[in-house]
Amino acid sequence: MTTSAALRTRTVEELVQQATDLLGEAPDGVWAAPGRVNLIGEHTDYNDGFVMPFALPHRALVAGRRRDDEQWRIVSLDLEESHSLGVDDLVPGSPGWQSYLAGVVWALRDAGHVVGGADLVLSSDVPLGAGLSSSAALECATLAAMADLYGLSIEPLERARLARRAENAYVGAPTGLLDQAASTLCAEGQALFLDCRSGEVEQVPFAPSAGGLEMLVLDTRVTHSHVDGEYGERRRSCEQAAEQLGVAALRDVTDLDDALARLDDEVVRRRVRHVVTENARVLQAVEVLREGRLDALAPLLDASHTSMRDDYEITVPAVDLAVETARSAGALGARMTGGGFGGCIIALVPEGSSDAVGEQVAAAFAGAGHERPRWFTAQPSAGARRVG
């Protein structure tokens, strides 16, 4: 998704009624999947590393009805658009927003699952282009719908992998597993600690209010897209470095100083330094949350942002301004979240201060000629599931 837009929040009941009006009969069910905030662990997923996201209350909703043919009708209530697809239309690289849903059907069929046609009516209030995984929410809600409509027994992590394949091989975005795993596996009141190599997961309690804090999510409204050269370039640099170092992935680097000394290219060295130190920060963050020391999370957020800015070079001036202003306005720690080149920041702030911090960032943005940002506080929410 490449634009940041104000999206309407629809209830399940509203979606069912609108889908019924459109389809002429009630859908078989409604499925939801959330957007996500990555608490820490950026660009570590495709390096077989560690991540720790949590799910947002914002979600994509898909009302689905099984068909007796191999046709898929995909309707977006938000965009007021409809597309009809047949088997011959399920072609990787197909353009348009509908590719996120069609890609899921293609990935399921390509993996050998027997799925036929469906009417799919969708609505989402996950901000687009903000680094909150609006595309993964669509994919994971669609996958949950198709799995239930066709009685497929697919384990949650495998569902995430299928949704990632839809985004990688069908849409063409070279993302790792983080987004789809978060949208599928997250639990209410928890952050998800995921080992992207082994698939092992741990639900780690994350309740900022217990420490008198809250998590501010601020959308800079600087749009981004993963379907571009920058994200792919970072991934290629990491693969090149792993090959040169003789390891399967950068997750396997245990002596950073030795690794950096063996690399000739300064840009590649910076990329490696980010990934290795970011993995270490995730492991530190897990320990902090297990012990309930939420304030100790703040310096890890700060260090992560510095690394993304200086070593991985994926921030932009507006994002850096938002982070710096949030800190000066009272945030204990702040960083960019998501793939980079725009999108959102997160800030750990004293409870009740999110609006004051947001307004100070808005004032700084006005002074710099940027569009006014949007913000909200986020509570860890549930992953993909049937809701109606």
N, C-alpha and C positions, 0 to 999 in steps of 0.2 A: 504494500500500500504506500502511496507516495504523496498524499495530501493530508493536511491536518484540518479536520472539519468538526463542527459541533454536531454531534449525532444525537438523535432522539432516543431516550430510554423508553422502550416498550415493555409492558408486562407480558407474561406468558399468555394471559387471557386475551390481551389485545392482539397478540400475534396470531393466536388460534382463530380469532374472529376474522382478522384480515386475510389469513390464509384460506379460511373457509369461503369467504366471499370470492377470492380469486380462483380457487380450484373447483368450486361448486359443491364441495363436501368437506367435512372436517379432516384434518391431517391425522395420521396414525399416532403422532406424538410430537413432543418438542424436546430438543436437546440443547444444552448450553455448554459453552467452554469459555474460560476467562482469558483476558489479557494478563500480562505479567509484568512485574518489576523485578529486575535482577538486582538483588541486594548487593552481591559482590561476586566477582568471577567473570570478567568480560573477555571475550575472545579466547577463552580457555577450552571451550567445549570441543571445537574441532581439532584441538591439540591433545585429545584424550585426557583432559584435565578435570578440574572440579568446578562446580558452579553452585550458587545458592540463591535461587529466585523465590518469590512468593506470588501467589495469584491475586489479582485485583478483583474488586466487586464488579467492575465493568466486564461485560461478557458479550459474546456473539450467541444469538439464538437462532436455531434452525428448526422450522416446522417441516416435518417430512411425511410423505405418503408414498407407499410402494405402488409401482405400476406393473402392469402385466407384459410390458414390452421392454425393449432396450433403448428407451428414450429417457433423457433427463431434462426436466424443465427447471431452470434455476431463476428465481425471482428475488431481486433486492428491493425491499420496501424503502430503504433509505435512499437509494439512487433512482427508484422508480423505473427500473429496467428489468427486462426478462429475456432469457436466452434458452433456446431449445437445442439439445445436442443429441446426436446419435453415436453409435460405436465408432464410426469413421471420423467423427469430430474429436475424439479423445486422442489428440496428437500433442506430444511434448513440445513446448515452446509456443503454444497457442496464446495469443495476447488476451488482455482484459481481466477485470476483477473475477469473472466467473472461472478463470483458470485455477483459482485456489480451491474451488469446490470440485471442478471437473478433474483436477489433478488427484484428488483423494480417490475418486471412483477409478481412475486409471491405475493408481498405485495398488489399490485392493485387487483389481482384476489381474494386474501384472504379477502380483504375489501369489496368484492361484486361488483367490477367494471368489466364490460364486456370488456375484451381485448383479442384479438387473436394474431396470429403470426406476426412477423416483421423481416425484415433484418435491422440490426443496425451496422453501420460502424463508428468507433470512432477514435478520435485522441485528445491528450491533451498535453498542454505545462505547466500544473501545476506540479511543482517539486514533485517527489514522496518521501514519507517518511520524509518530511521536516516539518510536522506539519501545512501544508497549505491547508488541506482538499481536497487532490486530489481525494479521494474516494467519498466524498460528491458531488464533481463536476460531477463525472461520474453518480452518482445516480440521481442527480437533472436534468441533461441534458437528461438522459434516461426517467425520469418520464415526463418531458415536452414533449418529442417526443411521448411517448405512449399515453399521454392524448390527444394530438392533432390528432394523427393518428386515434384514436378511438372516437373522439368527446366527451371526458369526461369533465364535468364542475366541477373542483376541485379548491377550494379556495387556495391561495398561502400558508397559514400556514398549511393547511391540506396536501398539497403536501409535505411540509417539514417533517411533521409527518410521512407520508407514506415512504418517503425516509429514515428517521431515523429507521423506523420499518424494512426496508430492511437490514440496517446495523446491527441493534440489533439482530433481530430474524433469519435472513437468513445467514448473513456473520458471526455473532457471536461476534461482537465488542460492548461492553456495553457503547456506547457513549450517551451523552445527545443530546439536540435539536440544540445546537449552530451551528454546521457545516452546517447542511441541511437548517436551517432557514437563515443563512447568504447567502448561495449559491442561495436560492430562492428569498429572500425578499430585499436584499441590493439594494441601488440606487446609481447612479453616484454622486460623490461629497458629499456623506453622510456616516456617521457611523450609524449603526442600533442599537438602544437601544431596547432590547427585555426583557420583563418580561416572564420568562420561565414557570411560573405558569399560568398566565391569558392569555398569548398569545398576550398581548397588545404590539404594536410596535410604535416607534417614529423614524423618520428619522432626525438625528441631523447633521447639517452642519459641515463638517470636511474638511477644505482646508488648509493644513499646509503652502502652499506657501503664503497665505494671511498674515501669520505672519513671513515671511522670513525663513521658516523652510521646511524640507522635512522628509518623513518617510523612513528610511533605513530598508530594510528587508535583513537579512544576514542568509544564510543557512549554518549551521555549518558542514553539511554533516555527522553528527552523526545520523544514521538512528534510527527510532523508529517504533513501531507498537502498535496499541491499542488492538490487539487480543493477549493479554498476561495477566499475573497475576497481574502486578503492577497496572494497571488502575482499574481492578476489585476490587483489595484490597482496594484502596482508596474509591471507591464507597461503598463497604460493611462497611467500618469504619464509613462513614457518616450516612448510614442507621442505623447502630447500635447505634450511638450517638443520632440520632433523636428519636429512640424508647426509649432509656434510659431517655431522657429529656422530653418525653411525648409530642413531637411536630410532626406535619406531615412531616416536612422537616427542614433542618438547616436554611433555609430562615426565619423561624419563631422565631429564637432566637433573642430576643431583649435586653437581659442583658447578655453580654458575660462573665463578671466576675462571675455571679451567675451560668451560665452554666458550666464554667470550674471547679468551686468548686464542682459541683455535679457529675463530671466524675472522675472515678478512674484511668483510663488508660492514661498514659502520651502521648502515641502516638495518641490516639483518641482525647485528648485535643488539641494537635497541629493541627490535621486535622480540628477540629471545628473552632479553631482560624483563620485558613486561610480562610475558607469559609465565616465566618461572616465578617471578615475585608475586604475580597475581594468584597463582595457585597456592603459594604459601599464605597469602592473605585470606583466602577462602578457608583454609584449615584453621587459621587463627580465629576467624570469625565464628566458625562452628564451636570452638572451645568457649569463646566469649558468651555465646548464646546458651550453650549447655549450662554454664555457670550462672546465667542470669545477669551478667555484667554488661548491660546494654550501653552504658556510657563508654565502655572500652571499645565499642564498635566504631565510634566516631573517627579516631585516627586512622583506622583501616580504610574507611571511606575516603578520607582525605588523600591518603597515600595512593589509593587506587586511581583517583582522578589525576593526580600528578603523573603517574605512570602512563595513563591513557593519553595525556596531553603531550608529554615529552618523549616517551619511548615508542608508543604505538601510533601516535600522531593521528588520533581519530576525533579529537574535539574540534570545535570551531569557536571563533571569538564570542559569539552570543552565549554559548554554553559555558565558556570559561567565566564570562561576566556574571552569569546567573549563579555559578558556584561561589565565586568570590564574594558576591553581594550577600548571598545567603549566609555565608560564614560571618561576615561583618555585622549582619543583622541579628545574630544570636544563634545560628545553627551550630550544633556541636561538631558536626561533620557533614560533608556533602560531596557528591560526585555525579558525573554523568552516568546514565544507565542506558543500556541498549547498544546497538551495533556501532553507533557513532555518527559523526558528520551532521549533528543536529539532534532533534528529539528532546528527551526529558532529562532533568536532573532529579535526584532524590536528596533530601536533607533530613537529618535527625535533629528535631527541634524540641524545645520545651513544650509540654502539652498546652494547647490553647494559643500558641504563637504563630501558627501556620499562616494565617491571614496577614499578620503584621510583616512576617518575612516575605511573603508573596508580594505585598504592596511595595516593599523596598526594592525588590527585584524589578517590579513593574516600573518604578520611578527611574531606576538605573537604565532600563531598556528604553524608556522614553527619551532620556538624555542622549542615548547612543543612536537614536533613530530606528529602534527595533519595534516590531509589533508587540502589543501588550500580551504578556504570557497568560496562560491559564493554569490553575493549580487546584489540588484537592489533597485531602489526607487519605491514606490507604491503610486498610486493615487486611491482613492475610485471609484469603477466601478459598472456597472449594474449587476443585478442578472439574474437568468435563464430566457431565452426567445427564441423565434424563430428568427433565423438570416438569413434564406435562404429558 
